[in-house]
Amino acid sequence: MFRQFLFVFAILFFSAEVSFAQLIADNAESENVGTKVNLSSPYHTTLTFFYNLEETDYHPEKAAQTLDMTDMSDAEGEKLSIKLKQIFEGKGIIIRTSSVPNLPNYQDSTSGSSESLYFFDKQKIPGVFLEKRGNQWKFSAFTVSQINDLHKETYPYGTAKLLNLLPQIGNDVYLGLHLWQLVGIFFLVFLVFLAHFFFTFLVDRVLVYFFKRVGYQKVGENYLLPVARITSIYLIVLFLALFMPVLQLPAEIWAWIVIILNTLKPFLITVIFYKLVNVIAVYFARLATKTESTLDDQLVPLLRKTLKAFVVVIGTLFILRDGLNLDIIPFLTGLSIGGVAIALAAQDTIKNFFGSVMIFIDKPFQVGDWITSGDIDGTVEEVGFRSTRIRTFRNSVMYVPNGKIADATLDNHGLRNYRRFYTTLTVTYDTPPQLIDQFVIGLRKIVLAHPDTRKDYFNVYFNNLSAYSQDIMFYVFFEVPSWPEELRARHEILIQIVELANTLGVRFAFPTQTLHMESFPEKQSLVPDYNSDSTYYQKKLGEFMQNQLGKKGN
């Protein structure tokens, strides 16, 4: 790996054009610089400034003449010119002479005015520009006044002192770098490994021990430790970004390193917040478990996906702007215009998304509820961004757009406090009134004795004479949580009704046609003989209550 790095480094270094610090020029231009100070155009001023600050042709007094030094001594001008060059180097700004205008009367058309100005990089150093005064192009007075502040910004926390201390190690050249640069790289790599070891120990040992002590070991290991590890890498990148400008590496190599470091910063921050979303989701998931509604459990994954998408979009914008130095304003403008077209083309998708929002706000149902609406009939399994998944009673899965559900009239069976059971018990016309009355009394006792029926409201009455039967209305409610429990309760009730009918001798009617003929002496009539004494049926009912319902109660 190290050999590959040296190989790439050598190609970049030896394939570079003639470089005056941060200025890239061809051989013909470097030969024409000469020793004369030429300030006739932005091109000549730029060439004069960087050429006279090269190690091989070090004349800071000539470079200082490119500054607008009003009320300033020559010594101060030389110091400021050196600092200005270090600002260009520290920010990794490469200036190619082919892009610098060679016109004495050049005017910047991008600034919206007709002033004679030339900006080197409006994004990185907007306050550094050349200005024409008379017939000479110089670094403006505003630029000169900003040099000290820009230098502190480029080399913060006292790192500027290293610019003077490190060269004292030695200026011998090895592999295209000075000895002091190689020593600085060695110590920087050593400090990076040391910092990595320290952060790894702090994260993997100290934090794990802390989470274990406070009782959040699983949460710490699964969610917080990944965040801490990425944070440690981010701190190392900040450390590199702070000290690497001091090494003053070759222009083209340092320019790539600056891009990489500036891209890593927003990228790692995006990864950190992306992983923090999982921590937030775990917190809200715990809150959701404390509520009775199961719809909150579906809201947590939806919230997690939304936050992650938001973090990725915002992080990408910062990577494009701060890392790759791209102007995102036209992109955002185009995105807003394109967003209108996308919104028109994706009306149904947007409608479904807001439908899901309304479902979570209004909570017309929750996961596990049985709902019906037109063709919709089944149990809710999941509520997503676009659609709701419903398990039908055929065990198939129905995906219904949330926009349709939000606008539909829903019948939520899951919100019922009681489950109604209504049926008609039909008995034959030959059943005497005394038997029917005792049969109805027995039915009511069955309802009152069952543990899952509603006792404060039910209706059991002999209420109709139909074409082929005498009808008894049986209208009760079950206090059970689910449909299988309701079916179980129905089964128990119906079994007891049949047992009661068999005990009392009640015959259930069904659609028939009966032809009555005179009875013959040798033939017995098909019509059973009923006892006309009501006490007989009361005795039978008492036996049923004692033998059947008493046994159920025990």
C-alpha positions as CSV (number, residue, x, y, z in Angstrom):
1,M,0.0,0.0,0.0
2,F,2.8,2.4,0.9
3,R,4.6,1.6,-2.4
4,Q,1.5,2.3,-4.3
5,F,1.1,5.6,-2.5
6,L,4.7,6.6,-3.4
7,F,4.2,5.6,-7.0
8,V,1.1,7.8,-7.4
9,F,2.8,10.6,-5.5
10,A,5.9,10.4,-7.8
11,I,3.7,10.5,-10.9
12,L,1.8,13.5,-9.7
13,F,5.0,15.3,-8.7
14,F,7.1,14.7,-11.7
15,S,4.3,15.0,-14.3
16,A,3.3,18.4,-13.0
17,E,4.1,21.5,-15.0
18,V,6.5,24.2,-13.7
19,S,5.0,25.3,-10.4
20,F,5.5,28.6,-8.7
21,A,4.1,27.6,-5.3
22,Q,0.3,27.5,-6.1
23,L,0.8,28.8,-9.7
24,I,1.0,26.4,-12.6
25,A,2.8,27.8,-15.7
26,D,4.5,26.4,-18.7
27,N,8.3,26.7,-19.3
28,A,8.0,29.6,-21.8
29,E,6.1,31.7,-19.2
30,S,8.6,31.0,-16.5
31,E,11.5,32.1,-18.6
32,N,9.8,35.4,-19.5
33,V,9.3,36.4,-15.9
34,G,12.7,37.8,-15.4
35,T,13.7,40.0,-12.5
36,K,11.6,43.1,-13.5
37,V,8.4,43.7,-11.6
38,N,5.6,43.8,-14.1
39,L,2.1,44.9,-12.9
40,S,0.6,45.8,-16.3
41,S,-2.2,43.1,-16.2
42,P,-3.6,40.5,-13.8
43,Y,-1.5,37.9,-15.5
44,H,1.8,39.7,-15.0
45,T,1.0,40.7,-11.4
46,T,0.1,37.1,-10.5
47,L,3.2,35.7,-12.2
48,T,5.4,38.3,-10.4
49,F,3.9,37.6,-7.0
50,F,4.4,33.9,-7.0
51,Y,7.7,33.7,-8.9
52,N,9.5,36.0,-6.5
53,L,8.4,33.9,-3.5
54,E,9.8,30.7,-5.0
55,E,12.7,29.1,-3.1
56,T,15.0,29.3,-6.1
57,D,14.1,33.0,-6.8
58,Y,13.2,34.3,-3.4
59,H,12.7,38.1,-3.5
60,P,9.9,38.9,-1.1
61,E,10.6,42.6,-1.5
62,K,9.6,42.3,-5.2
63,A,6.5,40.2,-4.3
64,A,5.5,42.9,-1.8
65,Q,5.3,45.4,-4.6
66,T,2.2,43.6,-5.9
67,L,0.3,44.6,-2.7
68,D,-1.5,47.9,-2.3
69,M,0.7,49.0,0.7
70,T,-0.8,52.4,1.6
71,D,0.8,53.7,4.9
72,M,2.8,50.5,5.3
73,S,6.5,49.9,5.6
74,D,8.4,47.6,3.2
75,A,9.1,45.1,6.0
76,E,5.4,44.8,6.8
77,G,4.7,44.3,3.1
78,E,7.2,41.5,2.8
79,K,5.7,39.7,5.8
80,L,2.2,40.1,4.4
81,S,3.2,38.9,1.0
82,I,4.6,35.7,2.6
83,K,1.5,35.2,4.6
84,L,-0.7,35.7,1.5
85,K,1.3,33.0,-0.3
86,Q,0.8,30.7,2.7
87,I,-2.9,31.4,2.5
88,F,-3.0,30.2,-1.1
89,E,-1.1,27.1,-0.1
90,G,-3.1,26.3,3.0
91,K,-6.4,26.5,1.2
92,G,-5.1,24.3,-1.7
93,I,-5.9,26.9,-4.4
94,I,-4.2,26.2,-7.7
95,I,-3.9,29.1,-10.2
96,R,-3.2,28.3,-13.8
97,T,-1.7,31.1,-15.9
98,S,-3.9,30.0,-18.8
99,S,-7.0,31.1,-16.8
100,V,-5.6,34.5,-15.7
101,P,-6.5,37.4,-18.1
102,N,-3.6,39.1,-19.8
103,L,-5.6,42.3,-20.6
104,P,-4.5,45.6,-19.1
105,N,-8.1,46.9,-19.1
106,Y,-9.7,43.7,-17.9
107,Q,-13.1,44.1,-16.2
108,D,-15.0,41.5,-14.1
109,S,-18.3,40.9,-15.8
110,T,-19.5,38.4,-13.2
111,S,-19.6,41.0,-10.4
112,G,-22.4,43.0,-12.0
113,S,-20.3,46.1,-12.3
114,S,-17.7,47.5,-14.7
115,E,-14.9,47.7,-12.1
116,S,-11.4,46.5,-13.0
117,L,-11.2,43.6,-10.6
118,Y,-9.9,40.0,-10.8
119,F,-10.9,37.4,-8.3
120,F,-8.8,34.2,-7.9
121,D,-11.5,32.1,-6.2
122,K,-14.8,33.6,-5.1
123,Q,-15.8,30.6,-3.0
124,K,-12.6,29.9,-1.0
125,I,-11.1,33.3,-0.8
126,P,-13.7,35.9,-1.9
127,G,-11.8,38.7,-0.2
128,V,-8.6,38.2,-2.2
129,F,-8.6,39.9,-5.5
130,L,-6.5,42.2,-7.8
131,E,-7.6,45.8,-8.4
132,K,-6.3,48.2,-11.0
133,R,-5.0,51.5,-9.6
134,G,-3.9,53.8,-12.4
135,N,-1.9,51.6,-14.8
136,Q,-1.0,48.9,-12.3
137,W,-2.7,45.8,-11.1
138,K,-2.2,45.1,-7.4
139,F,-3.7,43.1,-4.6
140,S,-6.4,45.5,-3.3
141,A,-6.2,47.4,-0.1
142,F,-9.1,45.4,1.2
143,T,-7.2,42.2,0.5
144,V,-4.2,43.5,2.3
145,S,-6.3,44.4,5.4
146,Q,-7.7,40.8,5.5
147,I,-4.4,38.9,5.2
148,N,-3.7,38.5,8.9
149,D,-7.3,37.4,9.6
150,L,-7.2,34.9,6.7
151,H,-3.9,33.6,7.8
152,K,-5.2,32.9,11.3
153,E,-8.3,31.2,9.8
154,T,-6.1,29.0,7.6
155,Y,-3.6,28.1,10.3
156,P,-5.7,28.2,13.6
157,Y,-4.7,27.2,17.1
158,G,-1.1,28.3,16.9
159,T,-0.2,26.0,13.9
160,A,1.2,29.1,12.1
161,K,4.2,28.9,14.4
162,L,5.1,25.5,12.9
163,L,5.5,27.2,9.5
164,N,8.7,28.8,10.9
165,L,9.8,25.9,13.2
166,L,9.6,22.9,10.9
167,P,11.9,24.3,8.1
168,Q,14.7,24.5,10.7
169,I,14.9,20.7,10.7
170,G,16.4,20.7,7.2
171,N,15.7,21.6,3.6
172,D,17.4,18.7,1.9
173,V,15.2,17.2,-0.8
174,Y,14.2,13.5,-0.8
175,L,11.6,12.1,-3.2
176,G,10.6,15.6,-4.2
177,L,10.0,16.7,-0.6
178,H,12.1,18.6,1.9
179,L,13.5,16.8,4.9
180,W,11.3,18.8,7.3
181,Q,8.2,17.8,5.2
182,L,9.1,14.1,5.4
183,V,9.7,14.4,9.2
184,G,6.4,16.3,9.6
185,I,4.5,13.5,7.6
186,F,6.1,10.9,9.8
187,F,5.0,12.5,13.0
188,L,1.6,13.3,11.6
189,V,1.1,9.6,10.7
190,F,2.4,8.6,14.1
191,L,-0.1,11.0,15.8
192,V,-2.9,9.7,13.7
193,F,-2.2,6.1,14.7
194,L,-1.9,7.2,18.3
195,A,-5.2,9.1,18.2
196,H,-6.9,6.1,16.5
197,F,-5.6,3.8,19.3
198,F,-6.8,6.3,21.9
199,F,-10.3,6.7,20.4
200,T,-10.6,2.9,19.9
201,F,-9.7,2.3,23.5
202,L,-12.1,5.0,24.7
203,V,-15.0,3.8,22.6
204,D,-14.6,0.0,22.8
205,R,-13.6,-0.2,26.5
206,V,-14.7,2.9,28.4
207,L,-18.1,3.4,26.7
208,V,-19.0,-0.3,26.8
209,Y,-18.2,-0.4,30.5
210,F,-20.3,2.8,31.1
211,F,-23.3,1.5,29.2
212,K,-23.0,-1.8,31.0
213,R,-23.0,-0.1,34.4
214,V,-26.1,2.0,33.6
215,G,-28.0,-1.0,32.2
216,Y,-28.0,0.0,28.5
217,Q,-25.4,-2.5,27.3
218,K,-27.4,-3.7,24.2
219,V,-28.4,-0.2,23.2
220,G,-24.8,1.0,23.6
221,E,-23.3,-1.8,21.7
222,N,-25.8,-1.9,18.8
223,Y,-26.6,1.8,18.4
224,L,-24.3,4.2,20.3
225,L,-21.0,2.5,19.7
226,P,-21.2,2.8,15.9
227,V,-21.9,6.5,16.3
228,A,-18.9,6.9,18.6
229,R,-16.6,5.1,16.2
230,I,-17.6,7.3,13.3
231,T,-17.2,10.3,15.5
232,S,-13.6,9.3,16.4
233,I,-12.8,9.0,12.7
234,Y,-14.3,12.5,12.1
235,L,-12.1,13.9,14.9
236,I,-9.0,12.3,13.2
237,V,-10.0,14.0,9.9
238,L,-10.3,17.3,11.7
239,F,-6.8,16.7,13.2
240,L,-5.4,16.1,9.7
241,A,-7.2,19.2,8.3
242,L,-5.7,21.3,11.0
243,F,-2.0,20.2,10.7
244,M,-1.6,19.1,7.1
245,P,-1.5,22.7,5.7
246,V,1.6,23.3,7.8
247,L,3.5,20.7,5.6
248,Q,3.1,22.9,2.5
249,L,3.0,19.9,0.1
250,P,3.3,20.4,-3.7
251,A,0.4,22.3,-5.1
252,E,-1.3,19.6,-7.2
253,I,-1.0,16.9,-4.5
254,W,-2.2,19.2,-1.7
255,A,-5.2,20.4,-3.9
256,W,-6.4,16.8,-4.1
257,I,-5.9,16.3,-0.4
258,V,-7.9,19.4,0.4
259,I,-10.8,18.1,-1.7
260,I,-10.7,14.7,0.0
261,L,-10.6,16.2,3.5
262,N,-13.3,18.8,2.8
263,T,-15.5,16.0,1.4
264,L,-14.8,13.6,4.3
265,K,-16.0,16.2,6.8
266,P,-19.7,16.5,5.6
267,F,-19.7,12.9,4.6
268,L,-18.8,11.6,8.1
269,I,-21.2,14.1,9.7
270,T,-23.9,12.7,7.4
271,V,-23.0,9.1,8.5
272,I,-23.1,10.2,12.2
273,F,-26.6,11.7,11.9
274,Y,-27.7,8.7,9.8
275,K,-26.7,6.3,12.6
276,L,-28.2,8.7,15.2
277,V,-31.5,8.2,13.6
278,N,-31.4,4.6,14.8
279,V,-30.9,5.8,18.3
280,I,-33.8,8.2,18.0
281,A,-35.9,5.3,16.6
282,V,-35.1,3.1,19.5
283,Y,-36.2,5.8,21.9
284,F,-39.5,6.3,20.2
285,A,-40.0,2.6,19.9
286,R,-39.8,2.3,23.7
287,L,-42.4,5.1,24.0
288,A,-44.6,3.3,21.5
289,T,-44.6,0.2,23.6
290,K,-46.0,2.1,26.5
291,T,-49.1,3.1,24.6
292,E,-52.1,0.9,23.9
293,S,-52.3,1.7,20.2
294,T,-50.4,-0.6,17.9
295,L,-50.4,2.1,15.2
296,D,-47.5,3.8,17.0
297,D,-45.4,0.7,16.4
298,Q,-45.8,1.3,12.7
299,L,-45.1,5.0,13.0
300,V,-41.6,4.4,14.3
301,P,-40.3,2.6,11.1
302,L,-42.0,5.3,9.0
303,L,-40.3,8.0,11.1
304,R,-36.9,6.3,10.9
305,K,-37.1,6.0,7.1
306,T,-38.2,9.6,6.7
307,L,-35.4,11.0,8.9
308,K,-32.8,8.9,7.1
309,A,-33.9,10.1,3.7
310,F,-33.8,13.7,5.1
311,V,-30.3,13.2,6.5
312,V,-29.1,11.8,3.2
313,V,-30.5,14.6,1.1
314,I,-29.1,17.4,3.4
315,G,-25.8,15.6,3.7
316,T,-25.5,15.3,-0.1
317,L,-26.0,19.0,-0.5
318,F,-23.3,19.8,2.0
319,I,-20.9,17.4,0.3
320,L,-21.5,19.0,-3.0
321,R,-21.1,22.5,-1.6
322,D,-18.3,22.2,1.0
323,G,-16.5,19.1,-0.3
324,L,-16.6,19.4,-4.1
325,N,-17.0,23.2,-4.2
326,L,-20.1,23.0,-6.4
327,D,-22.6,25.8,-6.6
328,I,-25.8,24.2,-5.3
329,I,-28.0,27.3,-5.8
330,P,-28.7,26.5,-9.5
331,F,-29.2,22.9,-8.5
332,L,-31.8,23.9,-5.9
333,T,-33.5,26.2,-8.3
334,G,-33.7,23.5,-10.9
335,L,-34.9,21.1,-8.2
336,S,-37.7,23.4,-7.2
337,I,-38.8,23.8,-10.9
338,G,-38.4,20.1,-11.5
339,G,-40.2,19.5,-8.2
340,V,-43.4,21.1,-9.7
341,A,-43.2,18.7,-12.7
342,I,-42.5,15.7,-10.5
343,A,-45.4,16.7,-8.1
344,L,-47.8,16.9,-11.1
345,A,-46.5,13.5,-12.4
346,A,-46.7,11.9,-9.0
347,Q,-50.0,13.2,-7.7
348,D,-51.1,9.8,-6.6
349,T,-47.9,9.1,-4.7
350,I,-48.0,12.4,-2.9
351,K,-51.7,11.9,-2.1
352,N,-50.9,8.4,-0.7
353,F,-48.1,9.9,1.4
354,F,-50.4,12.5,3.0
355,G,-53.0,9.8,3.3
356,S,-50.5,7.9,5.5
357,V,-49.9,11.1,7.5
358,M,-53.6,11.5,8.1
359,I,-53.9,7.9,9.2
360,F,-51.3,8.3,11.8
361,I,-52.8,11.6,13.0
362,D,-56.5,10.5,13.1
363,K,-55.8,6.9,14.0
364,P,-59.0,5.4,12.4
365,F,-57.6,2.0,13.1
366,Q,-54.5,0.2,14.4
367,V,-52.5,-2.8,13.5
368,G,-54.6,-6.0,14.2
369,D,-58.0,-4.3,13.7
370,W,-60.6,-5.8,11.4
371,I,-61.8,-3.2,8.9
372,T,-64.3,-3.2,6.1
373,S,-65.0,-0.7,3.4
374,G,-66.4,-1.7,0.0
375,D,-64.0,-4.3,-1.3
376,I,-61.7,-3.9,1.7
377,D,-62.3,-6.6,4.3
378,G,-59.6,-8.0,6.5
379,T,-57.1,-7.4,9.3
380,V,-54.6,-4.5,9.2
381,E,-51.0,-5.8,9.2
382,E,-48.9,-2.8,8.3
383,V,-49.2,0.9,7.4
384,G,-46.4,2.2,5.1
385,F,-45.5,5.3,3.1
386,R,-47.7,4.5,0.2
387,S,-50.1,1.7,1.1
388,T,-51.6,-0.2,3.9
389,R,-51.3,-4.0,4.0
390,I,-54.4,-5.9,4.9
391,R,-54.7,-9.6,5.4
392,T,-58.0,-10.9,4.1
393,F,-59.9,-13.8,5.5
394,R,-58.9,-15.8,2.5
395,N,-55.3,-15.4,3.9
396,S,-54.4,-13.3,0.9
397,V,-52.7,-9.9,1.2
398,M,-54.4,-6.7,0.0
399,Y,-52.4,-3.6,-0.6
400,V,-54.6,-0.5,-0.4
401,P,-53.3,3.0,-1.3
402,N,-53.4,5.2,1.8
403,G,-55.1,8.0,-0.2
404,K,-58.0,5.7,-0.9
405,I,-58.3,4.7,2.8
406,A,-58.1,8.3,3.9
407,D,-61.1,9.2,1.8
408,A,-63.1,6.1,2.4
409,T,-65.8,5.3,5.0
410,L,-64.3,2.6,7.2
411,D,-66.1,0.2,9.5
412,N,-63.6,-0.7,12.2
413,H,-64.7,-3.9,13.8
414,G,-61.6,-3.8,16.0
415,L,-63.0,-0.9,18.0
416,R,-66.1,-2.8,19.1
417,N,-66.6,-3.2,22.8
418,Y,-69.1,-6.0,22.2
419,R,-69.7,-8.5,19.4
420,R,-73.3,-8.9,18.4
421,F,-74.8,-12.3,17.8
422,Y,-78.3,-12.4,16.3
423,T,-80.3,-15.5,15.2
424,T,-83.9,-16.7,15.0
425,L,-84.8,-20.0,16.6
426,T,-87.7,-21.5,14.8
427,V,-89.9,-24.1,16.5
428,T,-92.8,-26.1,15.0
429,Y,-96.4,-24.9,15.2
430,D,-97.4,-27.9,17.3
431,T,-95.3,-26.6,20.2
432,P,-97.7,-25.4,23.0
433,P,-97.4,-21.9,24.5
434,Q,-96.4,-23.3,27.9
435,L,-93.4,-25.1,26.4
436,I,-92.3,-22.0,24.4
437,D,-92.5,-19.8,27.4
438,Q,-90.3,-22.2,29.4
439,F,-87.9,-22.6,26.5
440,V,-87.5,-18.7,26.3
441,I,-86.9,-18.6,30.1
442,G,-84.2,-21.3,29.7
443,L,-82.6,-19.3,26.8
444,R,-82.3,-16.2,29.0
445,K,-80.7,-18.3,31.8
446,I,-78.2,-19.6,29.3
447,V,-77.2,-16.0,28.4
448,L,-76.9,-15.0,32.1
449,A,-74.9,-18.0,32.9
450,H,-72.3,-17.7,30.2
451,P,-69.1,-15.9,31.2
452,D,-68.6,-14.0,28.0
453,T,-72.0,-12.5,27.3
454,R,-73.2,-9.0,28.1
455,K,-75.6,-9.2,31.0
456,D,-77.1,-5.7,31.0
457,Y,-78.5,-5.8,27.5
458,F,-79.9,-8.8,25.5
459,N,-83.2,-9.7,23.9
460,V,-84.7,-13.2,23.9
461,Y,-88.4,-13.1,22.9
462,F,-91.1,-15.1,21.1
463,N,-91.7,-12.4,18.5
464,N,-93.0,-13.8,15.2
465,L,-95.3,-16.3,13.5
466,S,-93.9,-17.1,10.1
467,A,-95.1,-19.4,7.3
468,Y,-93.7,-22.6,8.7
469,S,-92.6,-21.9,12.3
470,Q,-93.0,-20.0,15.5
471,D,-90.0,-17.7,15.7
472,I,-87.9,-16.8,18.8
473,M,-85.5,-13.9,18.5
474,F,-82.1,-14.5,20.1
475,Y,-80.2,-11.2,20.3
476,V,-77.1,-11.2,22.5
477,F,-73.6,-9.6,22.7
478,F,-70.3,-11.2,23.5
479,E,-67.6,-9.3,25.4
480,V,-64.6,-10.9,23.7
481,P,-61.5,-9.3,22.0
482,S,-61.2,-11.3,18.8
483,W,-63.2,-13.1,16.2
484,P,-61.9,-16.6,17.2
485,E,-63.1,-15.9,20.7
486,E,-66.4,-14.9,19.4
487,L,-66.8,-18.1,17.5
488,R,-65.9,-20.1,20.6
489,A,-68.6,-18.3,22.6
490,R,-71.1,-18.9,19.8
491,H,-70.3,-22.5,19.8
492,E,-70.8,-22.9,23.5
493,I,-74.1,-21.0,23.4
494,L,-75.5,-22.9,20.5
495,I,-74.6,-26.3,22.1
496,Q,-76.4,-25.3,25.3
497,I,-79.5,-24.2,23.2
498,V,-79.6,-27.6,21.5
499,E,-79.2,-29.4,24.8
500,L,-82.0,-27.3,26.3
501,A,-84.3,-28.0,23.3
502,N,-83.6,-31.8,23.6
503,T,-84.3,-31.7,27.3
504,L,-87.6,-29.9,27.0
505,G,-88.7,-31.7,23.9
506,V,-88.7,-28.6,21.7
507,R,-88.6,-29.4,17.9
508,F,-87.0,-26.9,15.6
509,A,-88.9,-26.2,12.4
510,F,-87.6,-26.0,8.9
511,P,-89.3,-25.2,5.6
512,T,-91.7,-28.1,5.0
513,Q,-95.2,-28.8,3.6
514,T,-97.3,-31.0,5.8
515,L,-100.3,-32.9,4.4
516,H,-102.8,-33.7,7.2
517,M,-105.0,-36.9,6.7
518,E,-107.6,-38.5,8.9
519,S,-106.0,-40.9,11.4
520,F,-106.6,-44.5,11.0
521,P,-107.2,-46.9,13.9
522,E,-104.2,-49.0,12.9
523,K,-101.9,-46.0,12.4
524,Q,-100.4,-43.7,15.1
525,S,-100.4,-40.0,14.5
526,L,-97.1,-38.2,13.6
527,V,-98.0,-35.3,15.9
528,P,-96.4,-35.8,19.3
529,D,-98.6,-35.6,22.4
530,Y,-97.7,-32.6,24.5
531,N,-98.4,-32.3,28.2
532,S,-100.8,-29.4,28.9
533,D,-99.6,-28.9,32.4
534,S,-97.0,-26.0,32.7
535,T,-95.6,-27.4,35.9
536,Y,-94.4,-30.4,33.9
537,Y,-92.2,-28.1,31.7
538,Q,-91.1,-26.1,34.7
539,K,-89.8,-29.4,36.3
540,K,-88.0,-30.3,33.0
541,L,-86.4,-26.8,32.9
542,G,-85.3,-27.2,36.5
543,E,-83.6,-30.5,35.7
544,F,-81.8,-28.8,32.7
545,M,-80.6,-26.0,34.9
546,Q,-79.3,-28.3,37.5
547,N,-77.8,-30.9,35.1
548,Q,-76.4,-28.7,32.4
549,L,-75.9,-25.0,33.4
550,G,-75.0,-26.1,37.0
551,K,-72.4,-28.3,35.6
552,K,-71.1,-25.5,33.3
553,G,-70.8,-23.2,36.3
554,N,-68.8,-25.7,38.3
